[in-house]
Amino acid sequence: ISGTPGEFGSYPLKFKVQDSGLQEDSLDLVLTVSDTGSSQVVINELELWERYNVGAGIELYNKGNKAMDLTNWVLEMNGVEGRIIYTIPSGVILPPQSYLVFLESSGINTSRRLFIGQDIAWIYFGGGFCALKNNLGNGVDFVRYGNSFEPPPSGTFWSGSNPVVSGEFHNLVRDTLSTDTDQSSNFKECNGSLGRKN
């Protein structure tokens, strides 16, 4: 038995032991799960340019040891045609220590990649933001850059001078530990790695 249980409950277990003389014995046990760990979902990376004809993107990362059901969670960002409010569809689960990528183009959704279908307004030397809210509308994470004055949603914070996106690199990313202290210094401009460790 290994791994972190994903649900509370009691699970019957049977252990069987057999020796070389074919003598057999068994033991019935019940495994009770009363704590299933915790999840911590963060906005881990913003890809600010279109590549491979799939568009710019956003990466979420679950830093915790518990899967998170993202059904009806919401991503908000500045779009080419105004504010984008994207509701994550039913049944999207983000496992622990895993990534989920959102792309601005259209396509077929998978368990690791969802398509927003709207153009995100990433502007070099301009401003932008991305906010993540849970299914109750409470803020989970937030990032803004450049000259954006977008306030963080209720439940999240933001402090420090916004990081600048010059276009020298195309992504705004957290460090390799996905540090989240609600400070602008958690993000830096560098080459991207959507869907994998920064």
N, C-alpha and C positions, 0 to 999 in steps of 0.2 A: 504494500500500500504506500503510495507516495503522492505528493502534490497537496494543494490546498483545497479542502471541500468548498463547494460553491453554494450549498444550501444547508439550513438548519435541519435537524431531524435525527432519527435513530436508524441505523443500518445494521441488519444482522450479518454476522460473519461466522463462517464455519472453518475451523482448522483441522486438517486430517494429517496424521503422521503414520508412516508405515516403516517398519524395520525390515532388515534383510530376511527375516523369517516369515515375512508377510503378515506379521501381527499388526493390526491397525487400531488406532484410537482416534477419537475426534473430540473437539471442544467447541461448544457454541458460545459465541460472545455477541455483545451488542455495542457497536460504536455509536456514541452520541456526540453530535456536532452542535456545540452551543455558541461558537464564535467562528465566523467564516472569514475573518480578515477585514481589510479595508481597501478601498480603491481611491486613487487620487488622479483625476483626469486633468491634463493641462493642454493648453495650446502650445505645441512644442516647436512648430516651424511654420513660417509663411514663405511660400515660394512666389516671388514677385515677377515672374516672367513666364511666358508660354514656351513649353518645350515638348517635343515629340507629338505635337498637334493635339495635346490633351488639355492645354491651358494651365494657368497658374493654379496654385493649390494651397491647402491648409492641412497641417498634420496635427492630430491629437495623439497623446500618449497616456496610457494608464500606468502610472508609477507604482501603484499599489500591488497587493497580492490577492485581490479579489476582482472577479469580472464585474463589469458595470453594464447594465442595460441602459442604452442611450435612447430608447424609444421616446419620441416627442421632445428630446432635447433640441435646443435651437442654437444655430450659429448666426451671428449678425455681423455684417461687414459693409464697407462702402462699395457700391456697385456702379458700373458705368451709367446705368439708367436710374440711379437712386439707391437708397438703402436696400440691401439684400437681407431677407429674413428667411433662413432655410431651416425647415423642421426635419429632423432626422427620422426616417421611416421606422415603422414598427419592426421589432425583432432584431435590431442592430445591437449586438453585444460586443463590447471591447474587453477582451481577456486581459488578465494581469500581464504587465511587462510587454504590452503590445501596442502597435500603431494602427491608426485609421486615417486614411488620406481622403480629402475632399478635393475634387477637381472642378474647375469652372465650366468645362465643356460638357457635352452630353455623351452618354454611354450606358452600358449595362452595369448596374451596381453589383458589387461582390462583397464578401465579408470584410475585405481590407481596403476597398476603394468605393467611394460614393461620388456621384456626379451631381453637381449643383445645377448645371444648365443655365447659368447666368454669368455674365462677364463681371469679374471683380476689378475694381478701379485701383490697381496698384500704380503708383506714380513715383518715379525716382525724383528725389529732392522735394517731393510733395508730402502729403500726409495720408494716413490711413489707420484703420483699426480693425480688430476682430474681437468679438465677445462671444463667450460660451455660457448658455443658461441651461439649467436642468429642466425637467418636465413640469416643475412648479413655477418656473419663471425666475428662479433665483440665480444670481450670477455665480458661475463656477470659476471662470478664468477670463482674463482680459489682456490685450496688448494694443498699444497704439504707437505710431512712429511719425517722424517728421513733424509737420506743423499741425497735426491733429489735436483738437481740444475735446474730442469725444470723451464724455465722462464714463467711468467704469460702471457697470450695472450694480445694483444693490446686492451686497454679499461679497463683492470683490473690491480690491483697492488697486491703486496705481500711484507710484511716487518716483521722483527723479525726472531728469530731462529725457524727453523721448529720444530713442535711437534714431539716427539719420540713415536713410537708405539712399546711397549715392549712385548705385548702378554698377560700381566696381565689381561687386558680387551680387548675386541675384536672390539671395535668401536671407531672412531674418530668423535666427535660431537661438534656442537655449543651449547651455553647455552640455557636455556629455552626460552629466548627472540629471539633466532636466530640472535644474534648480528653480524653485518657484518661491520667491519672497515678495512678490507683488512690486518689485522694483524694476525700473527700466534697464538697469545694469544686468538683468538676467538674460537679455537679448543682445546679440551682436550680428553684424552683417558678415556673411561668409558664403562659400559655395554650399549648395544644399545637398540633402540626403533624404528626401521624402520617403517615408515608409521604413526607415532604418535609423540606427543610433547616430546622433550628430557627432 
